[in-house]
Amino acid sequence: MRRFLFLALTLLSTLLPGLAHAWWQPEWAYRKPITVDGGPQAGAIGSDAGRMPVLVRLHTGNFKFEGVSETGADLRFVAGDDKTVLNHQIEQFDPLLGIALVWVDVPTVSAGTPQKLWMYYGNPKAPASGNGQRSFDPDYTLVYHFAEGAVPPRDTTAYGNNGQTPTVPAEGTVIGKGAQFAGAPLMLPATPSLALAAGASFTFSAWVRPDQLGARQVIYARRDGAGELLVGIDQGVPFVQVNGQRSTPAQPVQAGQWSHIAVKAEGDSVALYVGGRPAVSLAARLPALNTAAALGADVAATPAAGQNAPAAAAWAPFTGAIDEVRLSKVARGDALLLADAVSQGAESRLTAFGADEQQAGKSHFGFILAAMPLDAWIVVGLLGLMMVLSWAIMIGKGRSYGAISRANARFIEHFREAAGAPLDRLAISNTVSQEVRDDSSLWRLYQVAIEEMRRRHERGYDLSAVSSATIGAIRAAMDGVMVRETERMSKRMNWLSTTIEGAPYVGLFGTVIGIMLVFVVAAMAGAVDINSVAPGMAAALLCTAAGLGVAIPALFGYNWLASRSDAIGADMAVFVDEFVTRLAEEQGEGRSVPAAVAAQGGARRTADDNAARGGWTSPAQVPA
């Protein structure tokens, strides 16, 4: 049994390391590790940015575009646990040009420990799953990528705040395509999702590239009566103006170069960010703004009720390119704005790519094991221990019962061959081998019976005429040994019955806990799809399958061993009857005696006659 346990544990130890190299789903042939690192040596965002859409920029320098779908439909992004599927949106995917731009919704971007993501690809049957409405959190009210060309830009968010006027596409921008502005504004819709109450929180961000540095160029403008919000560049100096109050000069930008400009309003403060870092702050509150806004030029003011239109100031339109415009109904954190500027630039320091890996033919069962959480492993480990012990008991009992059955068969042959000879003939001869004496339960029954008769012979009993009481006492001694033999064979069989009844319940317990965790994680993630739920459900159900896999062999083994034990018990019962019957026939008081002995008139037998019938030896001659 010890050898079996050692072998089983060794086998498990060789299998477990292979399970550490998890693979999300077998249908995807390749994957690529992506590390998101906001630490000092990488993104250097200073503090945790939280949830944010991270730009994954693929090109021939970090990705071969081999084995992936022509449209990128088979791209899947999975968290480092190889279970949680992350939302993503494909802005551009062109294998011929060797470029792809994908926005991935990362739940937490930290300035501390780097985190690993997996990009899976290589499944020609996979449907497209990219969805910008889920890739950008609900606090984004407008996101323009300008990837559509010479048409009104489409809003990526679920609010559907699409542009009202077409744009001129600009190639070679900081992120794929952009919009070229040369005097005509891009009008934004006046929808409830874009309306701002007085003093509301708000964030505007965009990448801008001025073709030339002029005076009072407007990037974003929104007016409602006397209220105004303007973001622009004056001779290369970015500014923000609220209700006529303008910020002090900030860090300048260069003509022909891309710069990330953001404005964040929160309470009584409006801050301007250049390159993701705070530039200037303005002590002002946003006015209530419910009218349409414009990109690239000023928008006509809407007079308040009962008032004439205010005189328009001489604001110049923006001349240049704009890309990745975002509006939020919250004040975004400084770390997030810096992470946007760092990750969206041409040389992103927030993301790093590892070498591609190819799936090495792992089975579906292997992927289920890879999706198992810690609690499921604890349940499976407990079931594995139960399986090892039950199999060790079944194998040990099977070998023991086999040895007993073989030894009993050989002993009964010797016993029946000695019919007509004194009953103690087998005890004083070397006919029965030591192996049979060690394994045979019938030998132990025979041995105790001979020992009982020897003791009575030493106390002077006449063994040539054994009384019924003596025969009953010998039977009782043999029955006692038979009970002990039965108990010996039943030892540890209760563990098998416990395994049969308990293993399915242990597995069911693991399944219930696993399903609970799947639903909790799905609820916390805020989105449920088959790719994120199915692996956890399969891993949870594996616990029940493991419980049945432990209980069913134990059930078959228990029934088989019980039948063999019953057969050995029946052999012992038959031998007791056969021995007692032979004792009564050959040496009992009521036996038939030869005529020569009867003619002596009951005279005492001679020593030779007694030797011929009793043949009992001294105690030293009886084997232990």
Disulfide bonds with the S-S distance in Angstrom:
none
